[in-house]
Amino acid sequence: MTITRRHLIRKLGTIGGTGAAFGAMSALGFFPRNAAAFAALPADAGRGVRVAVLGAGIAGLTAAYELERAGFAITVLEARDRLGGRSWTVKNGSRIEMQGEDTQVCSFAENVYFNAGPARIPSHHEALLGYCRKLGVALEVEVNSSRSAFLMGDDGKTLQMRAAVNDTRGHVSELLAKALNQGALDTALSAEDKEKLLPFLKGYGDLDENFTYGGSERSGYATAPGAFLTKGTAKPPVPLAELLANQRISSALFDETITMQATMFQPVGGMQQIAEGFGRAIAAPIHRNAEVREIRTRGDSVTIAWRNTATRQMNTLEADYVLCTVPLTVLAKIDADFSSPVKRAIAGVPYASSNKVAFESPRFWEKQQIYGGISFVGGETSLVWYPSTGLNTDTPAMLLACYVSGRDAVTFAKRPLAEQIAMARASVERLHPGHGADLAKPMVVNWSKVPYNMGAWSSWNADTAVADFNLLNQPDGRVYFTGAHLSQMPAWQEGAVLAAQRTVGMLADRVRETRLVRAG
Ligand SMILES: Cc1cc2nc3c(=O)[nH]c(=O)nc-3n(C[C@H](O)[C@H](O)[C@H](O)COP(=O)(O)OP(=O)(O)OC[C@H]3O[C@@H](n4cnc5c(N)ncnc54)[C@H](O)[C@@H]3O)c2cc1C
């Protein structure tokens, strides 16, 4: 007799009940790790099944949205008084609370805002863009790079991006053409390819008839073309040695990174608009100010104890399954009866630091033809990021005067807020002399101190990453973990969306298989 999938499930269910059947089936690979069947879930897939979704960041909201469409009875618990988690738009009236720091209250002018967390969406993050389309979240172009922006060396000397990109390309093309013409690459290239490469280099580097680089209009004008006989002339090229001496030269290529390439997007009015869109589309209760304190599995259900941070009242919620998106830094401190290996894995995942410092300012950079994009300054403030909205108007704007992650971010966040603000202002003054004083209404976010996150994104420990990552990507009994930290893109919202979709798929598979077992 051939043993069919159905026979096997029935047999396992008869012997050990649904729990045993599920465990054995998981071990046999019945629920593939990348099962992402959510798109095809029938509307009654979750009929009669209660799911508690912990956290209303992008992962929790994606999960809640999809589970609700598949008929699950969901309740969302969110510790903050707003949706979005790290997708947070700071605007007039917003409060920034950080552990050990005074509360900052934002007083930006109308339409001025600061995306304290995510600020850009690459055009290949299709899952997130798909929800923006479905939820009616209007997008606009985020101008991620500007050839008018600067690379500032440690000595304070600036290189304009267009010169950094094109003069480097010109010099390298000339060198390569020389090597080709001297026969230095004859063993590496066929005669035919050599013949094709030379004219290519001429165009690539804007070389002259003799394959030398004498500068190019691509790098900027010395005199701009004008009326009648006023011809444009190119700036003299920056010497190769000077280009290479600038410590930021590699940032001339930052927008070749796949996640930085044009076209980039941002939601009109700020990144939090995506979370607001989900909030409008989800009918089930989303409790805000609902801080999860305890997670306990009792037989066939899970009980969540949560505190209303506004009223201080304790509450409980019972569910058949839990989908937990709470960042691991925070989850490690929640009283839960997870298995020991799971607890150990949760506690072992380090999170990166990241800081942003924003100001309200008149648009002085636009007088230097900078519309959007980023200047790289190095050091603990790292960069200056220009806004993409309200271009070429006299309206005030938000200037991001520091966005730094990693080791420098740890040092920077240890400084008093006043010193962080002074350093961000000083870096703008160095880059745009005379304009440090234009910066007003500073707002600082150190993600390592932000309650309910306590870190920017997971940076898995290389030694334990594979085992712990795999472990947390499987349920611990009735509790499923998900969020950007359980994807290959922990620093992108797309990671949160894809992780949540996968988890919803896994849960729906389990519910379906459990029903099959029960139906016997
Ligand atoms: C500085 C910075 C820049 C970034 N830039 C980009 C970018 O440009 N583009 C991009 O796509 N992504 C970017 N990201 C990454 C992006 O923000 C995250 O990948 C994504 O938002 C994570 O979503 P999540 O739902 O997994 O986690 P979170 O957004 O952290 O959601 C977790 C939720 O759990 C809640 N919670 C925590 N504790 C409890 C508790 N005890 N009880 C109940 N609820 C609780 C939190 O309040 C939060 O709402 C950036 C992140 C940072 C920090």
The ligand as an SDF file (V2000), in Angstrom:
LIG
                    3D

 53 58  0  0  0  0  0  0  0  0999 V2000
   17.9110   54.6540   11.5410 C   0  0  0  0  0  0  0  0  0  0  0  0
   17.2000   53.6550   10.6810 C   0  0  0  0  0  0  0  0  0  0  0  0
   17.1560   53.8370    9.3090 C   0  0  0  0  0  0  0  0  0  0  0  0
   16.4800   52.9280    8.5030 C   0  0  0  0  0  0  0  0  0  0  0  0
   16.3760   53.1820    7.1550 N   0  0  0  0  0  0  0  0  0  0  0  0
   15.5810   52.4140    6.3970 C   0  0  0  0  0  0  0  0  0  0  0  0
   15.2220   52.8270    5.0770 C   0  0  0  0  0  0  0  0  0  0  0  0
   15.6390   53.8840    4.6030 O   0  0  0  0  0  0  0  0  0  0  0  0
   14.3720   52.0430    4.3700 N   0  0  0  0  0  0  0  0  0  0  0  0
   13.8380   50.8900    4.8860 C   0  0  0  0  0  0  0  0  0  0  0  0
   13.0450   50.2400    4.1980 O   0  0  0  0  0  0  0  0  0  0  0  0
   14.1570   50.4800    6.1400 N   0  0  0  0  0  0  0  0  0  0  0  0
   14.9980   51.2150    6.9070 C   0  0  0  0  0  0  0  0  0  0  0  0
   15.2330   50.8810    8.2120 N   0  0  0  0  0  0  0  0  0  0  0  0
   14.8100   49.5410    8.7090 C   0  0  0  0  0  0  0  0  0  0  0  0
   13.3390   49.4600    9.0690 C   0  0  0  0  0  0  0  0  0  0  0  0
   12.9900   50.5110    9.9200 O   0  0  0  0  0  0  0  0  0  0  0  0
   13.0620   48.1370    9.7790 C   0  0  0  0  0  0  0  0  0  0  0  0
   13.6220   47.0490    9.0740 O   0  0  0  0  0  0  0  0  0  0  0  0
   11.5740   47.8530    9.9200 C   0  0  0  0  0  0  0  0  0  0  0  0
   10.8600   49.0280   10.1950 O   0  0  0  0  0  0  0  0  0  0  0  0
   11.3870   46.8300   11.0260 C   0  0  0  0  0  0  0  0  0  0  0  0
   10.0170   46.5280   11.1970 O   0  0  0  0  0  0  0  0  0  0  0  0
    9.5730   45.4830   12.3050 P   0  0  0  0  0  0  0  0  0  0  0  0
    8.1040   45.4720   12.3030 O   0  0  0  0  0  0  0  0  0  0  0  0
   10.3110   44.2110   12.1170 O   0  0  0  0  0  0  0  0  0  0  0  0
   10.1320   46.0810   13.6880 O   0  0  0  0  0  0  0  0  0  0  0  0
    9.6780   47.3920   14.4970 P   0  0  0  0  0  0  0  0  0  0  0  0
    9.3610   48.4900   13.5660 O   0  0  0  0  0  0  0  0  0  0  0  0
   10.7290   47.6340   15.5090 O   0  0  0  0  0  0  0  0  0  0  0  0
    8.3220   46.9320   15.2010 O   0  0  0  0  0  0  0  0  0  0  0  0
    8.2840   46.2560   16.4240 C   0  0  0  0  0  0  0  0  0  0  0  0
    7.0960   46.7630   17.1880 C   0  0  0  0  0  0  0  0  0  0  0  0
    7.0230   46.0890   18.4490 O   0  0  0  0  0  0  0  0  0  0  0  0
    6.5850   47.0220   19.4190 C   0  0  0  0  0  0  0  0  0  0  0  0
    6.9470   46.5550   20.7670 N   0  0  0  0  0  0  0  0  0  0  0  0
    8.1660   46.5160   21.3300 C   0  0  0  0  0  0  0  0  0  0  0  0
    8.0720   46.0480   22.5880 N   0  0  0  0  0  0  0  0  0  0  0  0
    6.7700   45.7780   22.8210 C   0  0  0  0  0  0  0  0  0  0  0  0
    6.0500   45.2710   23.9350 C   0  0  0  0  0  0  0  0  0  0  0  0
    6.6350   44.9440   25.0810 N   0  0  0  0  0  0  0  0  0  0  0  0
    4.7040   45.1380   23.8200 N   0  0  0  0  0  0  0  0  0  0  0  0
    4.0600   45.4530   22.6590 C   0  0  0  0  0  0  0  0  0  0  0  0
    4.7050   45.9450   21.5800 N   0  0  0  0  0  0  0  0  0  0  0  0
    6.0480   46.1040   21.6600 C   0  0  0  0  0  0  0  0  0  0  0  0
    7.3280   48.2910   19.0270 C   0  0  0  0  0  0  0  0  0  0  0  0
    6.7740   49.4320   19.6240 O   0  0  0  0  0  0  0  0  0  0  0  0
    7.1990   48.2570   17.5080 C   0  0  0  0  0  0  0  0  0  0  0  0
    6.0490   48.9320   17.0680 O   0  0  0  0  0  0  0  0  0  0  0  0
   15.8780   51.7760    9.0650 C   0  0  0  0  0  0  0  0  0  0  0  0
   15.9260   51.5830   10.4590 C   0  0  0  0  0  0  0  0  0  0  0  0
   16.5650   52.5180   11.2590 C   0  0  0  0  0  0  0  0  0  0  0  0
   16.5830   52.3210   12.7510 C   0  0  0  0  0  0  0  0  0  0  0  0
  1  2  1  0
  2  3  1  0
  2 52  2  0
  3  4  2  0
  4  5  1  0
  4 50  1  0
  5  6  2  0
  6  7  1  0
  6 13  1  0
  7  8  2  0
  7  9  1  0
  9 10  1  0
 10 11  2  0
 10 12  1  0
 12 13  2  0
 13 14  1  0
 14 15  1  0
 14 50  1  0
 15 16  1  0
 16 17  1  0
 16 18  1  0
 18 19  1  0
 18 20  1  0
 20 21  1  0
 20 22  1  0
 22 23  1  0
 23 24  1  0
 24 25  2  0
 24 26  1  0
 24 27  1  0
 27 28  1  0
 28 29  2  0
 28 30  1  0
 28 31  1  0
 31 32  1  0
 32 33  1  0
 33 34  1  0
 33 48  1  0
 34 35  1  0
 35 36  1  0
 35 46  1  0
 36 37  1  0
 36 45  1  0
 37 38  2  0
 38 39  1  0
 39 40  1  0
 39 45  2  0
 40 41  1  0
 40 42  2  0
 42 43  1  0
 43 44  2  0
 44 45  1  0
 46 47  1  0
 46 48  1  0
 48 49  1  0
 50 51  2  0
 51 52  1  0
 52 53  1  0
M  END
$$$$
